[in-house]
Amino acid sequence: NCLTPTHDAHSCPSKWTCRFCSERHHSSLHRSNMRTNTSSSSTSLSTVSCAATRGDGQVILGTAVVEMLDARGKYQTVRVVIDSGSQNSFITQKCVTKLGLTMQHIRKRISGIGQTPFEGTKGKTACILRPRNRPTLQLRTDAIVVANITSFLPSNSLPLDFVNRCSGYDLADPTFWKPSAIDFLIGADLFAQIFTGSIIPIAGSHARLFSSIFGYVVLGKVDDCSDPETSSSLFSMDADSDLNCQLKRFWEIEEAGTPLVHRNPEDEQAEEHFN
């Protein structure tokens, strides 16, 4: 496996090839090998916001059931997650199709923690939302369309005794305790228009009830929930996607024909020694 900088792969006189695929590049540049080596860093960079469960409790994100105007002028029910850590609001492609909304192409760079880029945007669409019980109050925004926002939220069903402690309030999401799909993410562009200021502690828990125009939003850590350790991230990015693109471009350049460059005998001797 030659790494001499004086020539490219196409003109390399070495008899050694990649030990994984037999192509004429160094084994350390093999694509699947690089993906394996970067998988651990990909996981650490893939989370923008998450609802996580651990052995000592579950952290839940605030959800609400709201109404959204469709292309025919009628309101349909959608389930949203509220995330002040996102500058933009997002909507799933499935929800756009369901409502018959029109998408517009955009040139917008989306990035998460660690400046990790997210390349899954489909476009944007104009959205009008309103609370289920307050039809005269409307929220308007241009939401970015993505294939998927997150897996089901919450990650696991919440304990019945905790659910019962919240049952006496007008909840923004009446079935907040039940893992269900998310259609829309309300970001910081609408966040300030949602919450009305009142916060109510939930007995025996670090979670709180936050009053909003949609009703009370349940948010925080449920201490008396002991589920297997899992996590659900709102936005997942493949952290080694950029690396793969760079390697692809590298290989394309390497495939371009160039005059043969004869090797130094010392290089040949070193290669024989390390192989």
C-alpha positions as CSV (number, residue, x, y, z in Angstrom):
1,N,0.0,0.0,0.0
2,C,1.8,3.0,-1.3
3,L,1.4,6.5,0.2
4,T,4.3,8.2,-1.7
5,P,3.3,11.8,-2.5
6,T,5.2,12.1,-5.8
7,H,2.6,10.3,-7.9
8,D,-1.1,9.4,-8.0
9,A,-2.8,6.0,-7.8
10,H,-3.3,5.7,-11.5
11,S,0.4,5.8,-12.2
12,C,1.7,4.0,-9.1
13,P,4.0,1.2,-10.0
14,S,3.5,-0.6,-6.7
15,K,2.1,-4.2,-7.0
16,W,0.2,-3.8,-3.8
17,T,-3.5,-2.9,-3.8
18,C,-6.2,-2.2,-1.2
19,R,-6.5,-5.3,1.0
20,F,-10.3,-4.8,1.3
21,C,-11.4,-4.4,-2.3
22,S,-8.2,-4.8,-4.4
23,E,-8.6,-1.3,-5.9
24,R,-5.5,0.9,-6.5
25,H,-5.7,3.0,-3.3
26,H,-4.3,2.6,0.2
27,S,-6.2,0.3,2.5
28,S,-6.7,3.1,5.0
29,L,-8.7,5.0,2.3
30,H,-11.2,2.2,1.8
31,R,-14.7,3.7,2.0
32,S,-16.3,1.1,4.3
33,N,-13.2,1.1,6.5
34,M,-13.5,4.9,6.9
35,R,-17.2,4.6,7.7
36,T,-16.5,2.1,10.5
37,N,-13.8,4.3,12.0
38,T,-16.0,7.4,12.0
39,S,-19.2,5.8,13.3
40,S,-18.6,6.7,16.9
41,S,-18.0,10.4,16.1
42,S,-21.1,10.4,13.9
43,T,-23.3,9.4,16.8
44,S,-22.0,12.2,19.0
45,L,-22.6,14.8,16.4
46,S,-26.0,13.6,15.2
47,T,-28.2,15.0,17.9
48,V,-29.7,18.5,17.7
49,S,-32.3,18.0,20.3
50,C,-33.5,14.8,21.9
51,A,-35.8,13.0,24.2
52,A,-33.7,10.5,26.1
53,T,-34.5,7.6,28.4
54,R,-32.0,6.4,31.0
55,G,-32.1,3.9,33.8
56,D,-33.0,6.6,36.3
57,G,-35.7,8.4,34.4
58,Q,-36.9,9.7,31.1
59,V,-36.6,13.2,29.6
60,I,-39.6,14.2,27.5
61,L,-39.9,17.0,25.0
62,G,-43.0,19.2,24.9
63,T,-45.6,18.1,22.3
64,A,-49.0,19.5,21.3
65,V,-51.9,18.6,19.0
66,V,-52.8,21.5,16.9
67,E,-54.7,22.3,13.7
68,M,-53.1,23.2,10.4
69,L,-54.7,24.7,7.3
70,D,-54.7,22.5,4.2
71,A,-54.8,23.4,0.5
72,R,-58.6,23.2,0.4
73,G,-59.0,25.8,3.2
74,K,-59.9,23.2,5.9
75,Y,-58.0,22.6,9.1
76,Q,-56.5,19.1,9.9
77,T,-55.1,17.8,13.1
78,V,-51.3,17.5,13.3
79,R,-48.9,16.6,16.2
80,V,-46.1,19.0,16.9
81,V,-43.0,19.1,19.0
82,I,-41.8,22.4,20.5
83,D,-38.1,23.1,20.3
84,S,-36.7,26.5,21.2
85,G,-33.2,25.3,20.2
86,S,-34.2,25.3,16.5
87,Q,-34.1,28.6,14.7
88,N,-36.6,27.4,12.1
89,S,-39.8,25.4,12.1
90,F,-39.9,22.1,10.2
91,I,-42.6,20.0,8.6
92,T,-42.4,16.4,7.3
93,Q,-42.8,15.6,3.6
94,K,-45.6,13.2,4.6
95,C,-47.5,16.0,6.3
96,V,-47.1,18.4,3.3
97,T,-48.6,15.7,1.0
98,K,-51.4,15.0,3.5
99,L,-52.3,18.7,3.5
100,G,-51.7,19.3,-0.2
101,L,-49.4,22.2,0.5
102,T,-47.1,23.7,-2.2
103,M,-43.4,23.5,-1.7
104,Q,-40.8,26.1,-2.9
105,H,-37.2,25.4,-3.6
106,I,-34.7,27.0,-1.1
107,R,-31.0,27.5,-0.8
108,K,-30.5,27.3,2.9
109,R,-27.8,25.6,4.9
110,I,-29.0,23.8,8.0
111,S,-26.5,22.7,10.6
112,G,-26.6,21.1,14.1
113,I,-24.3,20.7,17.0
114,G,-20.7,21.0,16.1
115,Q,-21.6,22.8,12.8
116,T,-22.6,19.5,11.4
117,P,-24.4,20.1,8.1
118,F,-27.9,18.6,7.4
119,E,-28.5,18.0,3.7
120,G,-32.1,16.5,4.0
121,T,-34.1,19.7,3.2
122,K,-36.8,19.3,0.5
123,G,-37.9,22.9,0.3
124,K,-40.1,25.2,2.3
125,T,-43.9,25.7,2.5
126,A,-46.1,28.4,4.1
127,C,-48.0,27.1,7.1
128,I,-50.9,28.4,9.2
129,L,-51.5,26.8,12.6
130,R,-54.1,27.4,15.3
131,P,-55.0,25.9,18.7
132,R,-57.8,23.3,18.7
133,N,-59.9,25.3,21.1
134,R,-59.1,28.9,19.9
135,P,-60.0,29.1,16.2
136,T,-59.4,32.8,15.9
137,L,-55.8,32.6,16.9
138,Q,-53.4,31.9,14.1
139,L,-49.7,31.3,13.8
140,R,-48.0,31.8,10.4
141,T,-44.5,30.7,9.3
142,D,-42.5,29.3,6.5
143,A,-41.5,25.8,7.5
144,I,-38.6,23.8,6.1
145,V,-39.7,20.5,4.6
146,V,-37.7,17.4,5.6
147,A,-38.3,13.7,5.1
148,N,-38.5,13.0,8.8
149,I,-38.2,15.0,12.0
150,T,-37.8,12.4,14.7
151,S,-38.9,8.9,15.7
152,F,-41.9,8.5,17.9
153,L,-42.1,10.8,21.0
154,P,-41.9,10.1,23.8
155,S,-39.4,7.3,23.3
156,N,-41.3,5.0,25.7
157,S,-44.7,5.1,27.3
158,L,-44.7,7.1,30.5
159,P,-45.8,5.6,33.9
160,L,-49.5,5.6,34.6
161,D,-49.1,7.3,38.0
162,F,-47.3,10.2,36.4
163,V,-49.9,10.5,33.7
164,N,-52.6,10.6,36.3
165,R,-50.9,13.5,38.0
166,C,-51.3,15.5,34.8
167,S,-54.9,14.5,34.0
168,G,-56.6,17.3,35.8
169,Y,-55.2,20.0,33.4
170,D,-56.2,21.1,29.9
171,L,-53.2,19.4,28.1
172,A,-51.8,20.6,24.8
173,D,-51.3,16.9,23.9
174,P,-54.0,14.8,25.6
175,T,-52.0,11.6,24.8
176,F,-48.5,13.1,25.5
177,W,-47.6,9.9,27.4
178,K,-48.1,7.6,24.3
179,P,-45.3,7.3,21.7
180,S,-46.6,8.8,18.5
181,A,-45.4,10.3,15.2
182,I,-44.4,14.0,14.9
183,D,-45.6,16.0,11.9
184,F,-44.2,19.4,12.7
185,L,-41.5,21.1,14.7
186,I,-42.2,24.5,16.2
187,G,-38.9,26.4,16.4
188,A,-37.8,29.7,17.9
189,D,-39.6,31.6,15.1
190,L,-42.9,30.8,16.8
191,F,-41.8,29.8,20.3
192,A,-42.2,33.2,21.9
193,Q,-45.8,33.4,20.6
194,I,-46.8,30.1,22.2
195,F,-46.0,30.1,26.0
196,T,-48.0,32.3,28.2
197,G,-45.8,32.3,31.3
198,S,-47.4,30.0,34.0
199,I,-45.4,27.0,35.2
200,I,-46.9,24.3,37.4
201,P,-44.7,21.7,39.1
202,I,-45.7,18.0,38.8
203,A,-45.6,16.3,42.2
204,G,-42.9,13.7,42.6
205,S,-41.1,14.7,39.4
206,H,-38.7,17.2,37.9
207,A,-41.1,17.7,35.0
208,R,-43.3,20.8,34.7
209,L,-46.6,21.9,33.1
210,F,-46.0,25.0,30.9
211,S,-49.1,27.0,30.0
212,S,-49.4,27.8,26.3
213,I,-52.0,28.8,23.7
214,F,-52.4,25.1,23.0
215,G,-53.0,24.1,26.6
216,Y,-50.5,22.8,29.2
217,V,-47.3,21.4,27.7
218,V,-45.6,18.6,29.7
219,L,-41.8,19.0,29.7
220,G,-38.9,17.7,31.7
221,K,-37.5,14.7,33.4
222,V,-39.8,11.9,34.7
223,D,-37.8,10.5,37.6
224,D,-40.0,7.5,38.4
225,C,-39.6,6.0,34.9
226,S,-37.0,3.3,34.6
227,D,-36.8,2.2,31.0
228,P,-33.9,0.8,28.8
229,E,-31.4,3.4,27.7
230,T,-32.5,4.7,24.3
231,S,-32.6,8.1,22.7
232,S,-34.7,9.8,20.0
233,S,-33.0,12.7,18.2
234,L,-35.0,15.4,16.3
235,F,-32.3,15.7,13.7
236,S,-29.8,13.1,12.7
237,M,-26.9,13.8,10.4
238,D,-24.4,11.3,9.0
239,A,-21.2,12.9,10.3
240,D,-19.0,11.1,7.8
241,S,-21.1,12.1,4.7
242,D,-18.7,15.0,4.0
243,L,-15.8,12.7,4.4
244,N,-17.2,10.2,1.9
245,C,-17.8,13.1,-0.6
246,Q,-14.2,14.2,-0.2
247,L,-12.9,10.7,-0.7
248,K,-15.1,10.3,-3.8
249,R,-13.7,13.5,-5.3
250,F,-10.2,12.3,-4.3
251,W,-10.7,9.0,-6.1
252,E,-12.1,10.7,-9.2
253,I,-9.0,12.9,-9.4
254,E,-6.8,9.8,-8.8
255,E,-8.4,8.1,-11.8
256,A,-7.3,10.8,-14.2
257,G,-4.4,9.5,-16.3
258,T,-1.0,11.1,-15.7
259,P,2.5,10.1,-17.0
260,L,4.1,7.2,-15.2
261,V,6.5,8.3,-12.4
262,H,9.3,5.8,-11.6
263,R,9.7,5.1,-8.0
264,N,12.7,5.6,-5.7
265,P,14.4,2.3,-4.8
266,E,14.2,3.4,-1.1
267,D,10.4,3.6,-1.5
268,E,10.3,0.1,-2.9
269,Q,12.4,-1.2,0.0
270,A,10.2,0.5,2.6
271,E,7.1,-0.9,1.0
272,E,8.4,-4.4,1.0
273,H,9.4,-4.0,4.7
274,F,5.9,-2.8,5.9
275,N,3.9,-5.3,3.9
